[in-house]
């Protein structure tokens, strides 16, 4: 039981690593935002939920397969998605580039679709929670494009 809890915590906590970076969250409030942009509090809640669901999806797969038996295509999709996902905080809030933030959102969305497909082949239950993540990534693409166009 302790091993399962530890695996879940590890799978979930890696998604929160960018919280350790010195981030200027006030940068977002200084931008011209589209009318449909949610408040800062929304993102804290939405990403926390998404990261917990991503952790659960990973846990579902890692707890049912030995690491060597998980296809390389799943591991690659997961790694690419993770890197794009985590890059957003760096390029948007630290480098203050709305264009690179948009590119990061597109990469996160595209890789989330591949991650969904790979997960579907391994554990259908794990894909149920990834649906919200894929849908949320569509919203982030639209929002980040609008922010880029408004702030050029």
N, C-alpha and C positions, 0 to 999 in steps of 0.2 A: 504494500500500500504506500509506504513512504517513497519507494522508488518511482511509482506512478505520479505522485504529487510533485516530486523533484523534477521529473521529465516535463510535466505540464508547466511548472514555474520557469524552467529553462526555456522551453519553447515560446512562452509568452514574454518573458522579460527581455529577450533580445530585440524585440520590436520597440522597446522604450529607450534604447541606448542613446538616441539623439537628445533625450532630455538632459543628459549630462553635459551637453555643449552650452557655452555661453551664448544665449540667443536673445536678440533684441525683438521681442514680440510687439513692441510699440510701432515697429516699422509697418506692420499691417494696418494699423489705425491711421497712419499718415498717408496711405494710398487713397486714390479715388476708387471707390468700390461700386460695383453694379448694385442696383436696387435689390437684387435677390441674394446678396451676400449675407450669410448668417453672422451672428455675433461671435466674438472670440470664445465665449463659453461653450458654444455649440461644438466647436472643433475639439475641445478637450474631451467632451463626452463622446462624440462620434469616433474619434481616433482611439480612445480607450476601449470602446466597445469593439471596434474593428480589430485592434491588436489582440484583445482577448480571444476573439473568434479565430483570428489567424493562428494564435497559439494553440487553440483547441484543435483546429484542423491539422496542424503539424503533429500535435500529440496523438491524434487519432491514427495517423499514418505511422509515426515512429513507434508507437506502442504495439502495433499489430505486425510490424515487419522488422526483421533485423536490418541494420543499417546497410549491409552489403546487398540485401535483397531489394532494396528500394531502387527503382530504375534511375539511371543517371539523368534521364530527361526530366524527372520530377525534381531531383536535386538542383539541376541547372535552372529550371523555371523558378524554383524557390529562391535560389541565390540571386538571380537577375531581378526578380521582383523585390527582394529585400534591398538590394543596392539602389534601385530606382526609388523605392519608397523612402529610404533613409536619406537619399541625396536631396530630397525636396527641402528639408529644413536647412541644409547647408547652403544650397544655391539660392533659395528664396530669402531666408532670414539672415544668413551670415554674409553671403556675397551680394544680397539685395538685388537679385536679377529676376524680374518677373518673367522674362523670356525663358531663362533656364528652368525656372519653376514650372512653366508650362510644359517644357520638354520633359521634365521629370514626371509630371502628371501623366503625359501621354505614355511614357515608358512604363510607368507603374500600371496604368490601365491595360496596355497590351500584354505585359507580362502577367498580370492578374488573370487574364483570359486563358493564357497558356497554363498557368498554375491551376486554374479551375479544371481545365481539360485533363491535365496530368493527375490531379487528385481524384477526378471522376473514375479513372481507370483503377485506382488503388482502393478507394474507400468512398462510396457514394454518400455516406453520412457526413463525411468531412466537407463535401461540396455544398451541402445545405447552408452551412455558415459562411462559405465563401461568396455566396450570391450577394449578400449585403455589401461585401467588400467591393465586388465588381461594380455594382450599381453606384456605390458611393464614389468610386473612381471616375465614373462617367460624369457625375456632378462636379468633381474637382477639375476635370478637364475643361468643362464649360466655364466654371468660375475663374480658373487661372487664365484662360484665353481672354475672358472679359477684362480681367485685371491688367493683363499685358496690353490689350488694345486701349484701355482707358489711360494707362500710365506710360505707354510707349517708351 
